[in-house]
Amino acid sequence: MRAVGGGTETKNRTKNGARVVVLSIALGLGCSDGPPPAPPSPWTPLFDGVDFRRDEKTKAWDATMARIQRVSALRIDLTRDVTFVTPEPGDLPPITGQQHVATTGRTLTDYLNVYPEVSAAINGSFFWPCCTYAGGPPVAMSLFGLNVSDGVEVSTYSLIQTLHGGTETTNVPDARWVGATSLVITRDKKVRIVEATTQHPVEIPIDEIAVAVSGGAHPGSGRCPTPDQCDLAWPPQLPIQKPNHTDYPSMLVKDGQTRYVQDDAIAGRVAAGVSADGRYLTLITVDGGADGAVPPEGASLYDLARWMQAFGADDALNLDGGGSTTMAMGTDGIIPEGVSCPTVGRGVPLNVPWGDRATRCRERIVGSFLGVTAPPLP
């Protein structure tokens, strides 16, 4: 046993020889009007270049509202021998009302079984249709915004006809629409978070992009082209608005600052951010919970921005959250203490999914993921 940061670390071996790291963490997060302090729990390595931590906060950031925020975080060192993976183009036939199929949707742990090279991952871009759950068949998925897999454009912000022929509508016309903010990782591991829309195309050649996923504020209800199209057709869609009916900014954090303000729009959350020096990519989830839980479980987008600042992100974006919120790793790494949901094949859930917002550990079938491959620890 040895002291690590704000706690102690003990290394044990299970009967099958897998190493498990046990962390005893002392937490002391409080409200702050200044820059958020780094959360005190220690990072622990899962793979060479991929570290993990858990944190918990029982109040909203910079406010007194009761709010349970259970955070799981991956920190990826881009100077190490890591690469990135997102789903390849799907081959299922489209469902009724679907203008294009981008990927074959699965749960995140199922994705880790289909892509055995992936060491750890979070769910990625917003998708349609929703929602089905673990145990169901794979689903033909459409994605919002730019999505790239190993130099192949899986989904685009421009006219769908550039990929599939025909005269379908534009996916993301401008920054007002869901999927307008993209996390782009080039083959030389440079991470950029940029607007990617028909109005402001990405200037990086697609074949130089290793992976891209897209996010922004999450989709709202009833704001599709017509009210009856929300669940029946592929909609370019405006994001949900703040409680005061103004728009959320498209980026959680930009140049170390956030323009978000605290509110009571609470949900499970997923985010990705890059440090100012470009060395670390941080991926986080904030667990949701059962609808109607008291106190509520999850985070506002302001809370999410503050977590990203606390973990050192200079730029950050919101990805698909709510019932999609999932983080998982492969069984070939060091499995941290505290995993409480069942392993599925080689997929180990690191957070607690609430896919249907009622059932603990139930995963939702999602349209994409952002995964990292890394060597095992020495």
Residue pairs with C-beta under 8 A, 6 or more apart in sequence:
1 8
1 9
1 10
2 8
2 9
3 9
4 23
4 42
4 44
5 40
5 41
5 42
5 43
6 25
6 26
6 27
6 28
6 40
6 41
6 42
7 23
7 24
7 25
7 26
7 41
7 42
8 23
8 24
9 21
9 22
9 23
9 42
9 44
10 21
10 22
10 24
11 19
11 20
11 21
11 22
12 19
12 20
12 22
13 19
13 20
14 20
18 331
18 334
18 335
19 334
19 335
20 334
20 335
20 336
20 337
21 44
21 334
21 335
21 336
21 337
22 337
23 41
23 42
23 44
23 54
23 336
23 337
23 338
25 40
25 41
25 42
25 54
25 55
26 40
26 41
27 39
27 40
27 41
27 55
27 56
27 57
28 40
29 37
29 39
29 40
29 55
29 56
29 57
31 59
31 61
31 62
31 63
31 64
32 61
32 62
33 62
35 309
36 61
36 306
36 307
36 309
36 310
37 310
38 310
38 311
38 312
39 53
39 55
39 71
39 310
39 311
41 53
41 54
41 55
42 53
43 51
43 52
43 53
43 75
44 51
44 52
44 53
44 334
44 336
45 51
45 52
45 334
45 377
46 52
46 74
46 119
46 120
46 329
46 333
46 334
46 335
46 336
46 377
47 119
47 120
47 333
47 334
47 374
47 375
47 376
47 377
48 80
48 81
48 374
48 375
48 376
48 377
48 378
49 76
49 77
49 79
49 80
49 81
49 82
49 374
49 375
50 74
50 75
50 76
50 77
50 82
50 119
50 120
50 333
50 372
50 374
51 74
51 75
51 77
52 72
52 73
52 74
52 75
52 120
52 329
52 336
52 350
53 72
53 73
53 75
54 70
54 71
54 72
54 73
54 336
54 338
55 70
55 71
55 73
55 307
56 68
56 69
56 70
56 71
57 67
57 68
57 69
57 71
58 66
58 67
58 68
58 69
58 295
59 65
59 66
59 67
60 67
60 262
60 300
60 302
60 303
61 262
61 302
61 303
61 306
61 307
62 262
62 302
62 306
63 262
65 264
66 295
66 296
67 266
67 295
67 296
67 297
67 298
67 299
67 300
67 303
68 289
68 293
68 295
68 296
68 297
68 298
69 286
69 297
69 298
69 299
69 303
69 307
70 286
70 287
70 297
70 351
70 352
71 284
71 285
71 286
71 287
71 307
72 284
72 285
72 287
72 327
72 350
72 351
73 282
73 283
73 284
73 285
73 311
74 120
74 122
74 282
74 283
74 284
74 327
74 372
75 280
75 281
75 282
75 311
76 82
76 280
76 281
76 282
76 283
76 372
76 374
77 279
77 280
78 189
78 191
78 278
78 279
78 280
78 281
79 279
80 374
81 374
81 375
82 189
82 372
82 373
82 374
83 210
83 372
83 373
84 185
84 210
84 211
84 370
84 371
84 372
84 373
85 115
85 117
85 118
85 121
85 149
85 150
85 211
85 369
85 371
85 372
85 373
86 124
86 147
86 148
86 149
86 154
86 211
86 212
86 213
86 368
86 369
86 370
86 371
87 103
87 104
87 111
87 115
87 149
87 154
87 367
87 368
87 369
88 103
88 149
88 150
88 152
88 154
89 102
89 103
89 149
89 152
89 154
90 101
90 102
90 103
90 104
90 105
90 140
90 141
91 101
91 104
92 101
92 104
92 138
92 139
92 140
93 101
93 140
94 100
94 101
94 140
95 129
95 140
96 232
97 232
97 233
97 234
98 128
98 129
98 140
98 142
98 234
99 142
99 160
99 166
99 168
99 169
99 233
99 234
100 142
100 155
100 160
100 163
100 164
100 168
100 234
101 140
101 141
101 142
102 127
102 141
102 142
102 143
102 147
102 154
102 155
102 367
102 368
103 127
103 141
103 143
103 147
103 154
103 155
103 367
103 368
104 138
104 139
104 140
104 141
105 127
105 132
105 138
105 139
105 140
105 141
105 365
105 366
105 367
106 114
106 138
106 139
106 365
106 366
107 133
107 134
107 326
107 344
107 355
107 363
107 364
107 365
107 366
108 121
108 122
108 123
108 326
108 327
108 328
108 347
108 349
108 353
108 363
108 366
108 369
109 134
109 326
109 328
109 343
109 344
109 345
109 347
109 348
109 349
109 363
110 134
110 344
110 345
110 347
111 118
111 121
111 347
111 369
111 371
112 118
112 121
112 328
112 329
112 330
112 345
112 346
112 347
112 371
113 344
113 345
113 346
113 347
115 371
116 330
116 346
117 373
118 330
118 369
118 371
118 372
118 373
119 329
119 330
119 332
119 333
119 371
119 372
119 373
119 374
120 327
120 328
120 329
120 330
120 333
120 350
120 371
120 372
120 374
121 327
121 328
121 329
121 369
121 370
121 371
121 372
122 270
122 272
122 283
122 284
122 285
122 319
122 326
122 327
122 369
122 370
123 270
123 319
123 320
123 324
123 325
123 326
123 366
123 368
123 369
123 370
124 147
124 213
124 319
124 320
124 366
124 367
124 368
124 369
124 370
125 143
125 144
125 145
125 147
125 155
125 179
125 213
125 214
125 215
125 319
125 320
125 367
125 368
126 143
126 144
126 145
126 178
126 179
126 214
126 215
126 218
126 219
126 319
126 320
126 367
127 141
127 142
127 143
127 144
127 320
127 366
127 367
127 368
128 141
128 142
128 143
128 144
128 234
128 235
128 367
129 139
129 141
129 142
129 231
130 364
131 323
131 355
131 356
131 364
131 365
132 139
132 364
132 365
133 355
133 356
133 362
133 363
133 364
133 365
134 344
134 355
134 362
134 363
134 364
134 365
136 365
138 365
139 365
139 367
141 366
141 367
141 368
142 155
142 234
142 367
143 154
143 155
143 179
143 214
143 367
143 368
144 155
144 171
144 172
144 177
144 178
144 179
144 214
144 219
144 237
145 155
145 157
145 171
145 172
145 178
145 179
145 180
145 181
145 182
145 196
145 214
145 215
145 216
146 153
146 155
146 156
146 157
146 172
146 179
146 182
146 184
146 196
146 202
146 212
146 214
147 153
147 154
147 155
147 212
147 213
147 214
147 368
148 154
148 184
148 206
148 209
148 210
148 211
148 212
149 211
150 210
150 211
151 187
151 206
151 207
151 208
151 209
151 210
152 206
153 163
153 206
154 368
155 163
155 171
155 214
156 162
156 163
156 171
157 170
157 171
157 172
157 179
157 180
157 182
157 196
157 197
157 198
157 201
157 214
158 170
158 171
158 198
158 201
159 168
159 169
159 170
159 198
160 166
160 168
160 169
160 170
160 171
161 167
161 168
168 234
169 234
169 236
170 198
170 236
171 179
171 236
172 178
172 179
172 180
172 196
172 197
172 198
172 214
172 236
173 197
173 198
173 199
173 236
174 180
174 197
174 198
174 199
174 200
175 181
175 195
175 197
175 199
175 200
175 250
176 238
176 239
176 247
177 197
177 236
177 237
177 238
177 239
178 216
178 217
178 218
178 219
178 236
178 237
178 238
178 239
179 214
179 215
179 216
180 195
180 196
180 197
180 214
180 216
180 250
181 193
181 194
181 195
181 196
181 214
181 215
181 216
181 250
181 251
181 317
181 318
182 193
182 194
182 195
182 196
182 202
182 212
182 213
182 214
182 215
182 317
183 191
183 192
183 193
183 212
183 213
183 214
183 215
183 272
183 317
183 319
183 370
184 191
184 192
184 193
184 194
184 196
184 202
184 204
184 209
184 211
184 212
185 191
185 192
185 209
185 210
185 211
185 212
185 281
186 192
186 204
186 208
186 209
186 210
187 208
187 209
187 210
189 210
190 278
191 274
191 278
191 281
192 204
192 274
193 251
193 254
193 272
193 273
193 274
193 315
193 316
193 317
194 202
195 250
196 202
196 212
196 214
202 212
211 370
213 272
213 319
213 368
213 370
215 317
215 318
215 319
215 320
216 239
216 248
216 250
216 251
216 317
216 318
217 239
217 240
217 247
217 248
217 249
217 250
217 301
217 318
218 239
218 240
218 267
218 318
218 320
218 321
218 322
219 237
219 238
219 239
219 240
220 237
220 238
220 239
220 240
220 241
221 230
221 240
222 230
223 237
223 238
223 240
224 230
224 233
224 235
224 237
225 233
225 235
225 236
229 235
239 247
239 248
240 248
240 265
241 247
241 248
242 248
242 261
242 263
242 265
243 263
243 264
243 265
248 260
248 301
249 258
249 259
249 260
250 317
251 315
251 316
251 317
252 258
252 260
252 271
252 273
252 301
252 304
252 305
252 308
252 316
252 317
252 318
253 273
253 305
253 308
253 309
253 313
253 314
253 315
253 316
254 315
255 314
255 315
256 276
256 309
256 314
258 302
258 305
258 306
258 309
260 300
260 301
260 302
260 305
261 302
262 300
262 302
262 303
263 300
263 301
263 302
264 300
265 300
265 301
266 296
266 297
266 298
266 299
266 300
267 288
267 298
267 299
267 321
267 322
268 285
268 286
268 287
268 288
268 289
268 298
268 299
268 321
268 322
268 323
268 324
268 325
268 354
269 284
269 285
269 286
269 288
269 298
269 299
269 301
269 303
269 304
269 318
269 321
269 325
270 283
270 284
270 285
270 286
270 318
270 319
270 320
270 321
270 324
270 325
271 283
271 284
271 304
271 307
271 308
271 316
271 317
271 318
271 319
272 281
272 282
272 283
272 284
272 316
272 317
272 319
272 370
273 281
273 282
273 308
273 311
273 312
273 313
273 314
273 315
273 316
273 317
274 280
274 281
274 282
274 313
274 314
274 315
274 316
275 281
275 282
275 312
275 313
275 314
276 314
280 312
282 308
282 311
282 312
282 313
282 316
283 327
283 370
284 304
284 307
284 308
284 311
285 321
285 325
285 326
285 327
285 350
285 351
286 298
286 299
286 303
286 304
286 307
286 321
286 325
287 297
287 298
287 325
287 351
287 352
287 353
287 354
288 297
288 298
288 321
288 322
288 323
288 325
288 354
288 357
289 296
289 297
289 298
289 354
289 357
290 297
290 354
290 357
290 358
290 359
290 360
291 357
291 358
299 307
301 318
304 318
305 316
308 316
309 316
319 370
320 366
320 367
322 357
323 353
323 354
323 355
323 356
323 357
323 364
324 355
324 364
324 366
325 351
325 353
325 354
326 349
326 351
326 353
326 355
326 363
326 364
326 366
327 349
327 350
327 351
328 347
328 348
328 349
328 350
329 335
329 347
329 348
329 350
330 346
330 347
330 348
331 343
331 346
331 347
331 348
332 346
332 376
333 376
333 377
334 377
335 348
336 350
339 348
339 349
339 350
340 352
340 361
341 349
341 352
341 353
341 360
341 361
342 349
342 361
343 349
349 361
349 363
352 360
352 361
353 361
353 362
353 363
353 364
354 360
354 362
355 362
355 363
355 364
356 362
356 364
